[in-house]
Amino acid sequence: MATHIGYAVPEGSFGFWKERLAQHHVTTEENEIFGEKLLSFNDPDGMQLQLIISAHPDGRKPWTTRDVSQDAAIRGFHNVTLTLRSADATAKVLTDILGYSLKKQDGNRYRFATGTIDTANIVDIIEDPATPAGRNADGTNHQKSLSGWKTTIS
């Protein structure tokens, strides 16, 4: 199931985001994955959101507001992270059907990307055999079926 959503932000913006999130009583944590700096926090439903300084330049027009200037604004999606008991089946869908390729691996974390676009082209998989099964609740991902909405659980 999708457990992390990453958004691209510019170099030097973490100070702004830490202060802004702290003003809203949101706890953050800095980390690095595959050489990219990230600032993580949870949304109210428990989904982990990550602000990521991409290893590759992101020239997309930032989303600015009265409170968020261009030098800190989000550029758009960077990646999604799926946490799965086994990576094999999803990895095959990504590579054999959707045209992604495995770019990096660090322990139980795999990074897949497509070269058809330059941004928002990354799917990370964390393989964790002990992860609990997903459940239908706030913050889960849904897809439309002929009979209505259903939760996709990995």
C-alpha positions as CSV (number, residue, x, y, z in Angstrom):
1,M,0.0,0.0,0.0
2,A,1.2,3.6,-0.5
3,T,2.8,4.7,2.7
4,H,4.8,7.8,1.7
5,I,4.1,10.6,-0.8
6,G,7.0,12.8,-1.8
7,Y,6.9,16.4,-3.1
8,A,9.8,18.2,-4.7
9,V,11.0,21.4,-3.1
10,P,14.0,23.6,-3.9
11,E,17.4,23.4,-2.2
12,G,17.5,25.6,0.9
13,S,13.8,25.5,1.7
14,F,13.8,23.1,4.7
15,G,14.2,26.0,7.2
16,F,11.1,27.6,5.9
17,W,9.1,24.3,6.0
18,K,10.3,23.3,9.4
19,E,9.2,26.7,10.8
20,R,5.9,26.6,8.9
21,L,5.1,23.0,10.0
22,A,6.1,23.8,13.6
23,Q,3.7,26.7,13.7
24,H,1.0,24.2,12.9
25,H,2.2,21.8,15.6
26,V,3.6,19.3,13.0
27,T,6.7,17.3,14.0
28,T,9.3,16.8,11.3
29,E,12.3,14.6,10.8
30,E,15.2,15.1,8.3
31,N,16.7,12.1,6.6
32,E,18.3,11.1,3.3
33,I,17.3,8.4,0.8
34,F,19.3,7.5,-2.3
35,G,21.3,10.7,-1.8
36,E,18.3,13.0,-1.7
37,K,17.5,15.1,1.4
38,L,14.0,14.8,2.8
39,L,11.9,16.4,5.5
40,S,9.2,13.9,6.7
41,F,6.0,14.4,8.6
42,N,2.6,12.7,9.0
43,D,-0.7,14.0,7.8
44,P,-3.7,13.7,10.2
45,D,-4.6,10.3,8.8
46,G,-1.0,8.9,9.4
47,M,0.2,9.1,5.8
48,Q,3.8,10.1,5.7
49,L,4.5,13.1,3.5
50,Q,8.0,14.0,2.5
51,L,9.4,17.2,1.1
52,I,12.4,16.2,-1.1
53,I,15.3,18.1,-2.5
54,S,15.7,16.1,-5.7
55,A,19.1,15.0,-7.0
56,H,17.9,16.3,-10.4
57,P,16.9,19.9,-11.2
58,D,13.2,20.4,-11.1
59,G,12.2,23.3,-13.4
60,R,8.4,23.0,-12.9
61,K,6.6,26.2,-11.9
62,P,6.2,26.2,-8.2
63,W,2.9,26.5,-6.5
64,T,3.1,29.8,-4.6
65,T,0.6,31.4,-2.2
66,R,0.5,34.5,-0.1
67,D,2.4,32.6,2.6
68,V,4.7,30.4,0.5
69,S,7.2,32.2,-1.8
70,Q,8.8,30.8,-4.9
71,D,12.1,30.0,-3.2
72,A,10.3,27.5,-0.9
73,A,7.3,26.4,-2.8
74,I,6.5,22.8,-3.8
75,R,7.2,22.0,-7.4
76,G,4.9,19.0,-7.6
77,F,5.0,15.3,-6.9
78,H,8.5,13.7,-6.6
79,N,7.6,10.0,-5.8
80,V,5.4,7.5,-4.1
81,T,6.6,4.8,-1.8
82,L,4.8,1.5,-1.5
83,T,5.4,-0.7,1.5
84,L,4.9,-4.4,0.5
85,R,5.4,-7.8,2.1
86,S,7.1,-8.8,-1.2
87,A,8.4,-6.5,-3.9
88,D,8.5,-9.1,-6.7
89,A,5.0,-8.9,-8.2
90,T,4.7,-5.1,-8.1
91,A,8.3,-4.8,-9.5
92,K,7.3,-7.0,-12.4
93,V,4.3,-4.8,-13.2
94,L,6.5,-1.7,-13.0
95,T,9.2,-3.2,-15.3
96,D,7.4,-5.6,-17.6
97,I,4.2,-3.7,-18.1
98,L,4.7,0.0,-17.3
99,G,8.2,0.4,-18.6
100,Y,10.0,1.4,-15.4
101,S,13.5,0.2,-14.6
102,L,15.2,-0.5,-11.3
103,K,17.6,2.4,-10.7
104,K,18.9,1.8,-7.2
105,Q,18.6,-0.6,-4.3
106,D,19.6,0.0,-0.7
107,G,18.8,-3.1,1.5
108,N,15.1,-3.6,1.3
109,R,14.4,-0.3,-0.5
110,Y,14.1,-0.3,-4.3
111,R,13.8,2.7,-6.6
112,F,12.1,2.4,-9.9
113,A,11.9,5.2,-12.5
114,T,10.7,5.8,-16.0
115,G,12.8,7.9,-18.4
116,T,9.8,9.1,-20.4
117,I,9.5,12.2,-18.2
118,D,12.0,14.1,-16.0
119,T,10.0,14.6,-12.9
120,A,7.3,12.8,-10.8
121,N,8.6,9.6,-12.4
122,I,9.7,7.6,-9.3
123,V,8.2,4.6,-7.5
124,D,10.0,3.4,-4.4
125,I,9.2,0.1,-2.8
126,I,10.1,-0.9,0.7
127,E,9.9,-4.7,1.1
128,D,8.9,-5.6,4.6
129,P,7.6,-9.2,5.1
130,A,6.4,-8.2,8.6
131,T,4.3,-5.2,7.5
132,P,0.7,-5.6,8.6
133,A,-1.9,-5.8,5.8
134,G,-3.5,-2.6,4.7
135,R,-6.9,-1.8,6.0
136,N,-9.8,0.3,4.7
137,A,-9.6,3.6,6.6
138,D,-8.9,7.3,6.3
139,G,-5.7,7.9,4.3
140,T,-5.9,4.8,2.2
141,N,-5.8,4.8,-1.6
142,H,-8.9,4.0,-3.5
143,Q,-9.8,3.1,-7.1
144,K,-13.0,3.2,-8.9
145,S,-14.6,-0.1,-9.9
146,L,-17.8,-0.8,-11.7
147,S,-19.6,-1.5,-8.4
148,G,-18.2,1.6,-6.7
149,W,-15.2,2.6,-4.7
150,K,-12.9,-0.1,-3.4
151,T,-9.7,0.0,-1.4
152,T,-6.6,-1.3,-3.0
153,I,-4.7,-3.3,-0.4
154,S,-1.3,-4.8,-1.0
